Amino acid sequence: AQSVSQHNHHVILSEAASLELGCNYSYGGTVNLFWYVQYPGQHLQLLLKYFSGDPLVKGIKGFEAEFIKSKFSFNLRKPSVQWSDTAEYFCAVNARDTGTASKLTFGTGTRLQVTL
Amino acid sequence: SQTIHQWPATLVQPVGSPLSLECTVEGTSNPNLYWYRQAAGRGLQLLFYSVGIGQISSEVPQNLSASRPQDRQFILSSKKLLLSDSGFYLCAWSAWGLAGGETQYFGPGTRLLVL
């Protein structure tokens, strides 16, 4: 079974600082990778995803993530955070050979707090 | 466009009482449907998924059950709630994209407190 680790549980940044949130997974096969975000009081939303191709993927709101297969990592980055990026961020993985359903395994999440 | 609804939004129930949480999806047909639970300070844990009417797969043994009586309706139930059933329950549906992968989209969730 796969597992996902998000090492940063709580991150506090000032506006305009750069962001990198770590995500590592363990699974020997081919995976699809996702970052979801949950803003205060809102639904869990998809930020970006990687299925195949260019390992550097761009998502909404200026976020990007890089899949490094050799490191089993899919770190999330943003060059300059805004106060509105305050939210909880979840990394998720599903094994591509799970048949007819996509069973996501989530990390425990990283709470990002951006201060003015 | 597709939308996903969950109700109720919040629920406070006594230990031993029954539970029924409902999830419905609009704007798509024959979606895969999922139930997750998020306990405080933890990530989301997949509880059940369904690839079609009447087809339910359970990921973890527990006090809960799921049913899919209609194509776009997914119900999470319990006959007798336990304190440990407290948490945030999220329903999701999934769609296959042009890139060949499946993406899940989440509902607003139900916060359940068992006292």
Interface residues (C-beta under 8 A of the other chain):
Chain A: V4 Q6 N32 F34 Y36 H43 L44 Q45 L46 K49 F51 S52 G53 F90 A92 N94 R96 T100 A101 S102 K103 L104 T105 F106 G107 T108 G109
Chain B: N32 Y34 Y36 G41 R42 G43 L44 Q45 L46 Y49 V51 S57 E59 L90 S94 G97 A99 G100 G101 E102 T103 Q104 Y105 F106 G107 P108 G109
